[in-house]
Each structure stands twice: as structure tokens, then as C-alpha cells.
């Protein structure tokens, strides 16, 4: 499909620079079939049904944004994919100033050597020393806020908690699964009282999620792979819940992509561990996901293509036009939407 079909105009003042406080006070646009309703995240318990399952991503964001120097040149690095115990692929600002073998000093005693480069210009960094890389990043790194936020304000201490979900357990993401940022203990308790269940899986979100689609047609775009895992026991529980008539509601596009990667052709979710580069566009047949809770996405992004695949492009263009008109807040720190396709 032509990429320009997924374009829309978004006023800059709709981009949220801080999350709602409290988190569960955010607005939520309910898109059920083709019908729209203005709700709030706290309304979830009365919208969902007993037996439904919310599927969360328990990845934890690491401070993957680094600023350093190679000689006199300033170099910025955003880690996006782990390659080994001490190696990470990174998108590097001023990458032309960095050659294989160069040492970049990131401060706080943290150094890394450039050891390779891929066909798209990303640089493989090998971190010096014996301390775990995670500890080095805690010393020298900053939370990797999306460029549409970082370009408007500096990262600060509040982002260390704001850009982390309550489910964060498994360190390795360089971007938050932002749909789950809206959840709080009181909301989870209310959902439990309603009979709505929850499960977690892990997909380490990469910085590739923010890369623009440069191709003119979706067939020309290549997704960056991300590592994910779902174990047998949660997979069995998800299958049982769906078999009993419950809906699997992915909280975030990352959860959705992992569920669909783990599902077989008849919709049964299997244990999964490895890389996935699944690219979901209109025409995709969903195998196991019955709904999606997600924030509002960028024009012409792979994530807007995904929600259009789930609900239909015309429905999502209408929903986004409504959200813009009604003042919803967009992107990672913005408001939410609950997308429920018509049941067969």
C-alpha cells in the first residue's frame, strides 16, 4: 500500500510532553467497530467483560541515551539492540566522525569502542571494562525519550519513573511500551474485581520503533527486529481464556506484535523466544488478538499502519480526526485509545 495513505495533519500542540497525573486520569477514545466514544482510562472496568485478558509487556527501559566525545567531536549514541554481553548496536549522531576502532568517552568512566557498522549506518559499540553494561548505563546514560519529546525539552529526573510502566521487570528496552503507562494499582484492583485477568510477556522495544518509513510503498519498508519471549504457562492460560470466550486485549502494539508472532495459523499461542520483525499492515489476518489498547501514533508510522490493519484505515482516520478535534494528547506521554473490532 502507498505510505501516503497513512498521513494526517497533527497540530504540534497536541504532542504531550508530560504524562497525565495521576496516570490513570488520562482520556481514552473507545473505538468499537466504527463507533466512537469519549471515555477515560479509569472506565476500563465497566467497558471490559469478565473473562477478558489484558496482556502487558514487562520490559524495562534502560538509560540507553548517551552523550560523549571522540577526540574533539561530540557524539551522541542511542542504543537500540543488544548483540552480546558487552556489545550494543547504536544509532549514532555524527556517525561520520566515528571510524572502526575509535574510542568514545561517555563520561563517568564509561568508554566504548566502535567495532562494526551495518548497511544502514548503525554502529556496533563494545563497552570497556568488566562491570555489567547495565551499571555503566545507569551511571552515564539518560532515559531515551522519543525524538518528538526530546526535541522540545531536556530529559530530567522525573522521566526515570514517568517513562517506566508499573509492570517493568525485564531490563532491555530502549523505548517504553507506553500504553501501559496509564495503569496504576487502583485500576488493576478494579479490573480484578470486575473479573478481568492479566498476563505479561516480554518484548524489548528497540529505537527502530521511532524510525520514519522512508519507502513510498509499505512493501519497501524493512522492520528492525526485536527480541521477545512468552513462556508456556502464560501461553496456555491465554489459550484457555480465549477458548472460554474471553477476549485477548493487547496493552500496546509491542504486546500485540509478540502475541501474533507466537500464534500459529489456527490462533493458538505457542511458547516463543527469539527475534521478531513482524510488520502488520491492512490486509493482515489477526490470529489471536481481539483488541488493542494503545496511545495515538505518528502519521505514516508503522504503528498507525498496525492500528489501521486492526480497525480499518477509514475508521482510524475518522478516529484520529475526532481525537485531534477534541483535544486528545498524542504520542508516548499522551492519552489512550481502546480499539475493539467487530466480533465475527
N, C-alpha and C positions, 0 to 999 in steps of 0.2 A: 504494500500500500504506500501511497505517497505520504511522506513525512509531514508535508504542509497541511494535510487534512487534520492534524492533531494540534494545530496552532490556535491560540486565542490571545486576546489582549488582556493583560493584567496590570492595573494601576500599581505603581511602586509602593504606595502607602498601604496596600493590602498585605505586604510581606511582614510577618510577625518577627520582631527582634527579641522578644522575651516571651516565655510561656505564660499561660493563664495561671492565676493564683487564687485559690488552690487549683491543682492540676485538673481535677475532675469538674471544674466550673466551666470548662471550655464548651463552646457551642458545638452542635453536631447536626449535620444535614442528613436526614434519613431519606435515602433513595430506595424505594421499594417498588420493584417493577419499573414503571415510568412515573410513579407518583413521588412528589417531593414534600417533605415536612420539616419545619424548623424545630429542632429539639436541642437538648443538652446532653453531654456525656452522662450526667447523673440519671438520665432517663433510661439508660440501658436495661436495668432490671425489669421495667414494665414493657419494654419492646421485645426483648428476647423471651424465649419459651423454656420451661423446664425440659431438661434433656439436651438443650443446645450446649455446644462446647466452644469456648473461646480458646484459641491456640496462640500462645505467646512465644516470642523469641527471647531466650535468656542470655543472649550475647552481651558482653560488657565492653563498653567503649574504652579504648586505651588512649593516652595522650599522644597521639600519633603525628601531631603537627610540630615540626622542628624548624628552628631558625639558626643558621650558623654561617661559617666563613670557610672559604677555600682560598688561603692567602688573603689578598685584599678584597676578593669578590664576596659579596653577600649571597648566600644560597639558602633557599627555603625548600624543605622536603616534607611531603605528606605521604606517610607510609600507607600502602593500600593492600599488600598481600604478603603473608609470611612465606618464605622459601625454605627456611631451616632454623636451627636453634638461634643463630646469630645473623641471619640474612633476611632482609625485607626488600621487596620491590617498592619503589617510591616514585611519585610524580615530583619532579624537581624543578623549581623555579631557577632560571639562569643555568639550565642544564648544559648549554653550550660551553659554559666556563668550567665544566667538570669532565675530566677525562678518566679513563680506567686507571686505577692506581692512586688517584688523588685522594687525600685525606681531608675530610670536612670536620671541623671542630664546632660542636653544637653548644659548648659551654657546660659548666658543672662537671668537667672532666669526661664528657661524653664525646667520643670520636667514632667516625665510621669511614671506611674506605669504599670508593666506587669500584666495583669489580666486574660489572657487566652492564649491558644496555639492551633493551628489546627493540623490536621493529617499530614500536610506537614512541620510542624515546624515553620510556621509564628506565630508571637507574636501579641496579641491584646494589644495596648497601650492606657491607659487612661491619658489624659493630665490634669495636675493640674491647678487650678485657675479658674478665671471667664472670662478672656479675650478670645475672639474667637481664636480657634486654628490657623486660618489663620494668625493672627497677631503674634502669637508665632513663627510660621514657618518663617515669614518674618524676625524676629529678629535672630533666631538661625539656620535656615536651609540654604542649598545651592541648586542650581538647580541640579536635579538628572540626570546628563549626563549618557548616556548609558555606560556600563562597558568597551566596546571596545574603548571609548574615555577617560573615567576617568582613565583607567589603563595606559594611555600613557602621560597624563598631568593633572595638577590640574585645578579644576573649578575656574573661575575668574569672574570679574565684567562684562566682555563682554558677557558671557553666559546668563546673566539675560535678555538681549534683543535678542541675537542671537538665543536662544533656545525657542523663543516665536513667533508665527505667527502674522501677521497683523490682523487676524480675532479673536484673543484671547479675549473672553468676560467672559465666564463662568468658574470660578475657580474650579479646582478639579482634573486635570490630573497630573500624576507623570511622564509622558513622552509626548513629543510633537508629534502632528500629522505632521510629518516632511515634507511630500510632499508639504504642503502649505508654508513652509519656503521660497520657491522660489518666492513668489508673492510680488509685490510692487504696489504702487499707479499707476505708469505709465503703468504697464502691465494690471492692472484691467481696466484702462481707455481705452486702446487699444482694449481689449476684448469687452468692452461695445460698442465701435464704430463699431466693427465687427458684433454686434448683438448676441454675446454670453452672456447668462444670468448667474446669480449666485444665489445660495441658501445656507443657513447654517443650520446645525443641531448640536447636542451636543452629544459627546461620551467621557466620562472621561477615558482617556487611563491609564491603570494600568501598573505597573512594570512587571507584568506577561508576557508582550509582549516580554521581553528580556530573559525569561527563556528558556533554551535549551529543545529540545524534547529528553527525555531520553528513550522513548519506541523504540522498534525495528520496530514496525508497527504503522501506524497512528491511527489505531483503539484503541491502548492502551494509547493514549495521552489525557489528560483532560485539556481543556482550562480554564483559570481563567475568571470569569465573570466580566463584566464592565457595568457601568450604562450609559444609553443613553436616549435621548429624541428627537423626532421630532413632531412638533405641526401640527394641522390640516391644517392651511393655507399654509405653505410651502409644505406639502404633496400634497395638492390639486394642487398647481402650478406645482409641479414636474410631477404629473399625466397628467395635461393638456399639458405640454411641450412635454412629450413623445407621447401623443395622437396626437399631431400635427406633429409628425415626427422628433422631436429633440432627440438628444442622451443625456442620463444622464451620465456624466463623473464624477466619484467619485475622489476627490482630496485626496488621501491617503486611505490606507486599512481600517482605522477606519471609514471613511465615507461610504465606500463600505459595511462594515460589518453591520452598522446600517441600511442602506437602505435595505439590504437584510433581516435583522431581522424584519423590519417594513412592508415588502411587503407580500401580500397574494399569493396564488398559481397561480393567473392569472396575477401577476405582478403589481397590484395596491398597491400603498404605503399608508398605514394607519397611523393615529396618533399612536405614540408609546412612552411609558415611562416605564423604568424598566431595569432589568439586561439582558444582552445577553452574551452567551458563544458560539456563532456560530463558528464552525470550518469548514473552506472551503478547501476542497482538490479535486484533479482531480476526475471527475465524478459528481460534484455538478452541478445542473442546475440553472443558474443565472436567477433571476426572474425580476429584474428591472434595473440593472446596464448594461450600454452599453459600458463602457470603464473605464480606471483607469489611473490616473497619480500618480506615486509612485517612491520613491527612490529605490536604489539597496539593497537587503536584504541578511541576513546571510545564509550560507549553512545549509541545513537541518532544517530551521526555519519554523514555521507555516506560515509566510508571503511569503516565497518563494513557499510554497505549494499552497497558495492562488493565486499568480500570475500564477502558472502553471495550476491551475484549470481554470483560465480565458482564457489563451492563448494556453495551451498545454505544457506538460513538455519538449518535444523536442525543441519547439520553444523558450522556455525560457532558456534552457541550451545553445542553439545557441546564443541567445541574450546576455547572461551573458559572454560567452566566447568572443564574439565580444567586449563587454564593457571592459573587462579586457585587451584584446589585444590593444585596442585603448586608454587606459589610463583614462577611466572614474573613478571618485571618488565615493567611496561606502559609504553606511550607512547614518546615520542621517544628517550629515553635507555635504553629498556628492551630486552628480549630480542626475538628474531625468530621468525617462522614461515615455513615453506615450504609453499605451497598448490599442490598438483598435482591437478587434476581428473582423473577417469577419462578415458582416451583413447577416442574413438569406436571 
